[in-house]
Amino acid sequence: AKQVKTLCRENQNKDKWLTGNNVCELLHISSRSLQSYRDNGTLPYSQIGRKCYYKSSDIERFTGQSQIKNK
């Protein structure tokens, strides 16, 4: 039981889930731009009910890719 709790604590901080508002603020984009990224498959997301969530690791990967494309 202690091992399971330890593993859960270790993995808990690895991938935070962000809301659409969080992502828009981080990337300095509009909600419409974020929707376009969702629609064309550029940015992966999960949806619970009507709300979309984004993994922080996916956002980091996305920002790394966009920096490469801009060079």
N, CA, C and O atoms as a GROMACS GRO file, in nm:
protein
  284
    1ALA      N    1   0.083  -0.119   0.000
    1ALA     CA    2   0.000   0.000   0.000
    1ALA      C    3   0.087   0.125   0.000
    1ALA      O    4   0.053   0.225  -0.064
    2LYS      N    5   0.199   0.121   0.072
    2LYS     CA    6   0.289   0.236   0.076
    2LYS      C    7   0.350   0.262  -0.061
    2LYS      O    8   0.368   0.377  -0.101
    3GLN      N    9   0.382   0.154  -0.134
    3GLN     CA   10   0.440   0.170  -0.267
    3GLN      C   11   0.343   0.239  -0.361
    3GLN      O   12   0.382   0.326  -0.439
    4VAL      N   13   0.217   0.201  -0.354
    4VAL     CA   14   0.115   0.261  -0.441
    4VAL      C   15   0.102   0.410  -0.411
    4VAL      O   16   0.096   0.492  -0.503
    5LYS      N   17   0.098   0.446  -0.282
    5LYS     CA   18   0.088   0.587  -0.245
    5LYS      C   19   0.209   0.665  -0.293
    5LYS      O   20   0.196   0.778  -0.340
    6THR      N   21   0.327   0.604  -0.282
    6THR     CA   22   0.449   0.670  -0.326
    6THR      C   23   0.447   0.692  -0.477
    6THR      O   24   0.480   0.801  -0.524
    7LEU      N   25   0.407   0.590  -0.551
    7LEU     CA   26   0.399   0.602  -0.697
    7LEU      C   27   0.297   0.708  -0.737
    7LEU      O   28   0.321   0.786  -0.830
    8CYS      N   29   0.185   0.713  -0.669
    8CYS     CA   30   0.083   0.812  -0.701
    8CYS      C   31   0.136   0.953  -0.676
    8CYS      O   32   0.113   1.043  -0.757
    9ARG      N   33   0.206   0.973  -0.565
    9ARG     CA   34   0.262   1.104  -0.535
    9ARG      C   35   0.366   1.144  -0.638
    9ARG      O   36   0.371   1.260  -0.680
   10GLU      N   37   0.450   1.049  -0.680
   10GLU     CA   38   0.555   1.080  -0.779
   10GLU      C   39   0.495   1.119  -0.912
   10GLU      O   40   0.542   1.213  -0.976
   11ASN      N   41   0.391   1.049  -0.955
   11ASN     CA   42   0.331   1.074  -1.085
   11ASN      C   43   0.232   1.190  -1.084
   11ASN      O   44   0.193   1.240  -1.189
   12GLN      N   45   0.191   1.232  -0.966
   12GLN     CA   46   0.092   1.338  -0.956
   12GLN      C   47   0.141   1.469  -1.015
   12GLN      O   48   0.064   1.540  -1.080
   13ASN      N   49   0.266   1.502  -0.995
   13ASN     CA   50   0.318   1.631  -1.041
   13ASN      C   51   0.374   1.626  -1.182
   13ASN      O   52   0.410   1.730  -1.237
   14LYS      N   53   0.383   1.508  -1.242
   14LYS     CA   54   0.446   1.497  -1.374
   14LYS      C   55   0.362   1.561  -1.483
   14LYS      O   56   0.417   1.623  -1.575
   15ASP      N   57   0.232   1.547  -1.475
   15ASP     CA   58   0.147   1.601  -1.581
   15ASP      C   59   0.026   1.671  -1.523
   15ASP      O   60  -0.075   1.608  -1.491
   16LYS      N   61   0.037   1.800  -1.510
   16LYS     CA   62  -0.077   1.878  -1.463
   16LYS      C   63  -0.173   1.898  -1.578
   16LYS      O   64  -0.132   1.906  -1.694
   17TRP      N   65  -0.300   1.906  -1.546
   17TRP     CA   66  -0.402   1.935  -1.646
   17TRP      C   67  -0.435   2.084  -1.640
   17TRP      O   68  -0.455   2.139  -1.532
   18LEU      N   69  -0.440   2.146  -1.755
   18LEU     CA   70  -0.467   2.289  -1.764
   18LEU      C   71  -0.602   2.312  -1.832
   18LEU      O   72  -0.642   2.235  -1.919
   19THR      N   73  -0.669   2.417  -1.792
   19THR     CA   74  -0.794   2.454  -1.858
   19THR      C   75  -0.762   2.536  -1.983
   19THR      O   76  -0.648   2.577  -2.004
   20GLY      N   77  -0.862   2.558  -2.064
   20GLY     CA   78  -0.844   2.640  -2.184
   20GLY      C   79  -0.797   2.780  -2.150
   20GLY      O   80  -0.712   2.836  -2.219
   21ASN      N   81  -0.852   2.838  -2.043
   21ASN     CA   82  -0.810   2.972  -2.002
   21ASN      C   83  -0.663   2.974  -1.963
   21ASN      O   84  -0.591   3.068  -1.997
   22ASN      N   85  -0.619   2.870  -1.891
   22ASN     CA   86  -0.477   2.862  -1.852
   22ASN      C   87  -0.389   2.859  -1.976
   22ASN      O   88  -0.288   2.929  -1.982
   23VAL      N   89  -0.427   2.778  -2.074
   23VAL     CA   90  -0.347   2.762  -2.195
   23VAL      C   91  -0.343   2.894  -2.274
   23VAL      O   92  -0.237   2.933  -2.323
   24CYS      N   93  -0.457   2.960  -2.285
   24CYS     CA   94  -0.461   3.089  -2.356
   24CYS      C   95  -0.369   3.191  -2.291
   24CYS      O   96  -0.299   3.265  -2.360
   25GLU      N   97  -0.369   3.195  -2.159
   25GLU     CA   98  -0.281   3.288  -2.088
   25GLU      C   99  -0.134   3.252  -2.108
   25GLU      O  100  -0.051   3.340  -2.131
   26LEU      N  101  -0.103   3.123  -2.100
   26LEU     CA  102   0.036   3.079  -2.116
   26LEU      C  103   0.091   3.108  -2.254
   26LEU      O  104   0.204   3.153  -2.270
   27LEU      N  105   0.008   3.082  -2.356
   27LEU     CA  106   0.054   3.095  -2.494
   27LEU      C  107   0.026   3.233  -2.553
   27LEU      O  108   0.068   3.263  -2.665
   28HIS      N  109  -0.045   3.317  -2.479
   28HIS     CA  110  -0.084   3.450  -2.528
   28HIS      C  111  -0.162   3.440  -2.658
   28HIS      O  112  -0.131   3.506  -2.757
   29ILE      N  113  -0.265   3.354  -2.656
   29ILE     CA  114  -0.350   3.336  -2.773
   29ILE      C  115  -0.496   3.354  -2.731
   29ILE      O  116  -0.529   3.353  -2.613
   30SER      N  117  -0.582   3.371  -2.830
   30SER     CA  118  -0.725   3.384  -2.803
   30SER      C  119  -0.788   3.245  -2.790
   30SER      O  120  -0.728   3.144  -2.828
   31SER      N  121  -0.908   3.242  -2.735
   31SER     CA  122  -0.978   3.114  -2.722
   31SER      C  123  -1.012   3.057  -2.860
   31SER      O  124  -1.019   2.936  -2.878
   32ARG      N  125  -1.032   3.144  -2.958
   32ARG     CA  126  -1.060   3.099  -3.095
   32ARG      C  127  -0.938   3.032  -3.156
   32ARG      O  128  -0.951   2.931  -3.226
   33SER      N  129  -0.818   3.085  -3.130
   33SER     CA  130  -0.696   3.021  -3.179
   33SER      C  131  -0.679   2.884  -3.116
   33SER      O  132  -0.640   2.788  -3.182
   34LEU      N  133  -0.709   2.876  -2.987
   34LEU     CA  134  -0.699   2.748  -2.917
   34LEU      C  135  -0.796   2.647  -2.977
   34LEU      O  136  -0.763   2.530  -2.994
   35GLN      N  137  -0.916   2.693  -3.010
   35GLN     CA  138  -1.015   2.605  -3.074
   35GLN      C  139  -0.965   2.557  -3.210
   35GLN      O  140  -0.986   2.441  -3.246
   36SER      N  141  -0.900   2.644  -3.284
   36SER     CA  142  -0.844   2.604  -3.414
   36SER      C  143  -0.738   2.496  -3.397
   36SER      O  144  -0.733   2.401  -3.475
   37TYR      N  145  -0.653   2.510  -3.295
   37TYR     CA  146  -0.552   2.408  -3.268
   37TYR      C  147  -0.617   2.274  -3.232
   37TYR      O  148  -0.567   2.169  -3.270
   38ARG      N  149  -0.729   2.280  -3.160
   38ARG     CA  150  -0.802   2.157  -3.128
   38ARG      C  151  -0.862   2.096  -3.254
   38ARG      O  152  -0.850   1.976  -3.278
   39ASP      N  153  -0.927   2.181  -3.334
   39ASP     CA  154  -0.998   2.134  -3.453
   39ASP      C  155  -0.906   2.068  -3.555
   39ASP      O  156  -0.942   1.968  -3.616
   40ASN      N  157  -0.786   2.125  -3.574
   40ASN     CA  158  -0.697   2.068  -3.676
   40ASN      C  159  -0.600   1.964  -3.620
   40ASN      O  160  -0.513   1.915  -3.691
   41GLY      N  161  -0.616   1.930  -3.491
   41GLY     CA  162  -0.535   1.824  -3.432
   41GLY      C  163  -0.395   1.865  -3.392
   41GLY      O  164  -0.312   1.780  -3.360
   42THR      N  165  -0.368   1.994  -3.392
   42THR     CA  166  -0.235   2.043  -3.357
   42THR      C  167  -0.207   2.025  -3.208
   42THR      O  168  -0.094   1.996  -3.169
   43LEU      N  169  -0.309   2.043  -3.126
   43LEU     CA  170  -0.293   2.037  -2.982
   43LEU      C  171  -0.388   1.933  -2.923
   43LEU      O  172  -0.510   1.949  -2.930
   44PRO      N  173  -0.333   1.825  -2.865
   44PRO     CA  174  -0.420   1.722  -2.805
   44PRO      C  175  -0.492   1.775  -2.681
   44PRO      O  176  -0.441   1.862  -2.611
   45TYR      N  177  -0.610   1.721  -2.656
   45TYR     CA  178  -0.688   1.763  -2.540
   45TYR      C  179  -0.780   1.650  -2.497
   45TYR      O  180  -0.801   1.554  -2.570
   46SER      N  181  -0.833   1.662  -2.378
   46SER     CA  182  -0.935   1.571  -2.327
   46SER      C  183  -1.055   1.654  -2.288
   46SER      O  184  -1.042   1.767  -2.241
   47GLN      N  185  -1.173   1.597  -2.310
   47GLN     CA  186  -1.294   1.672  -2.281
   47GLN      C  187  -1.376   1.597  -2.177
   47GLN      O  188  -1.402   1.478  -2.190
   48ILE      N  189  -1.417   1.670  -2.074
   48ILE     CA  190  -1.506   1.616  -1.972
   48ILE      C  191  -1.629   1.705  -1.972
   48ILE      O  192  -1.622   1.822  -1.936
   49GLY      N  193  -1.739   1.648  -2.012
   49GLY     CA  194  -1.860   1.729  -2.029
   49GLY      C  195  -1.837   1.827  -2.142
   49GLY      O  196  -1.808   1.788  -2.255
   50ARG      N  197  -1.851   1.955  -2.111
   50ARG     CA  198  -1.829   2.057  -2.213
   50ARG      C  199  -1.696   2.128  -2.197
   50ARG      O  200  -1.667   2.222  -2.271
   51LYS      N  201  -1.614   2.084  -2.102
   51LYS     CA  202  -1.488   2.153  -2.072
   51LYS      C  203  -1.369   2.074  -2.125
   51LYS      O  204  -1.362   1.952  -2.110
   52CYS      N  205  -1.275   2.146  -2.188
   52CYS     CA  206  -1.155   2.084  -2.244
   52CYS      C  207  -1.038   2.105  -2.149
   52CYS      O  208  -1.023   2.210  -2.087
   53TYR      N  209  -0.955   2.001  -2.139
   53TYR     CA  210  -0.835   2.006  -2.055
   53TYR      C  211  -0.714   1.967  -2.139
   53TYR      O  212  -0.725   1.888  -2.233
   54TYR      N  213  -0.600   2.022  -2.103
   54TYR     CA  214  -0.477   2.002  -2.179
   54TYR      C  215  -0.366   1.960  -2.083
   54TYR      O  216  -0.353   2.017  -1.975
   55LYS      N  217  -0.287   1.861  -2.124
   55LYS     CA  218  -0.173   1.820  -2.042
   55LYS      C  219  -0.062   1.922  -2.055
   55LYS      O  220  -0.034   1.973  -2.164
   56SER      N  221   0.002   1.953  -1.943
   56SER     CA  222   0.110   2.051  -1.946
   56SER      C  223   0.225   2.002  -2.035
   56SER      O  224   0.291   2.083  -2.100
   57SER      N  225   0.248   1.871  -2.039
   57SER     CA  226   0.355   1.818  -2.125
   57SER      C  227   0.323   1.840  -2.273
   57SER      O  228   0.414   1.865  -2.352
   58ASP      N  229   0.196   1.830  -2.310
   58ASP     CA  230   0.157   1.856  -2.449
   58ASP      C  231   0.176   2.003  -2.484
   58ASP      O  232   0.215   2.036  -2.597
   59ILE      N  233   0.150   2.092  -2.390
   59ILE     CA  234   0.169   2.235  -2.414
   59ILE      C  235   0.318   2.265  -2.431
   59ILE      O  236   0.356   2.342  -2.519
   60GLU      N  237   0.401   2.203  -2.346
   60GLU     CA  238   0.547   2.222  -2.358
   60GLU      C  239   0.596   2.172  -2.493
   60GLU      O  240   0.678   2.238  -2.558
   61ARG      N  241   0.548   2.056  -2.536
   61ARG     CA  242   0.586   2.000  -2.665
   61ARG      C  243   0.541   2.092  -2.778
   61ARG      O  244   0.616   2.115  -2.874
   62PHE      N  245   0.420   2.144  -2.767
   62PHE     CA  246   0.365   2.234  -2.868
   62PHE      C  247   0.448   2.361  -2.880
   62PHE      O  248   0.478   2.406  -2.990
   63THR      N  249   0.486   2.420  -2.767
   63THR     CA  250   0.564   2.543  -2.772
   63THR      C  251   0.702   2.516  -2.829
   63THR      O  252   0.757   2.602  -2.899
   64GLY      N  253   0.759   2.400  -2.802
   64GLY     CA  254   0.889   2.364  -2.860
   64GLY      C  255   0.880   2.350  -3.010
   64GLY      O  256   0.970   2.394  -3.082
   65GLN      N  257   0.773   2.289  -3.060
   65GLN     CA  258   0.754   2.271  -3.204
   65GLN      C  259   0.731   2.404  -3.273
   65GLN      O  260   0.782   2.427  -3.382
   66SER      N  261   0.654   2.492  -3.210
   66SER     CA  262   0.626   2.620  -3.276
   66SER      C  263   0.750   2.708  -3.280
   66SER      O  264   0.764   2.789  -3.372
   67GLN      N  265   0.840   2.695  -3.182
   67GLN     CA  266   0.964   2.772  -3.185
   67GLN      C  267   1.053   2.724  -3.299
   67GLN      O  268   1.119   2.804  -3.365
   68ILE      N  269   1.054   2.594  -3.324
   68ILE     CA  270   1.134   2.539  -3.434
   68ILE      C  271   1.079   2.588  -3.567
   68ILE      O  272   1.156   2.625  -3.656
   69LYS      N  273   0.946   2.589  -3.583
   69LYS     CA  274   0.884   2.633  -3.708
   69LYS      C  275   0.908   2.781  -3.734
   69LYS      O  276   0.916   2.823  -3.850
   70ASN      N  277   0.918   2.861  -3.628
   70ASN     CA  278   0.936   3.005  -3.644
   70ASN      C  279   1.078   3.044  -3.680
   70ASN      O  280   1.102   3.157  -3.722
   71LYS      N  281   1.173   2.954  -3.665
   71LYS     CA  282   1.314   2.986  -3.694
   71LYS      C  283   1.341   2.983  -3.842
   71LYS      O  284   1.454   3.008  -3.884
   0.00000   0.00000   0.00000
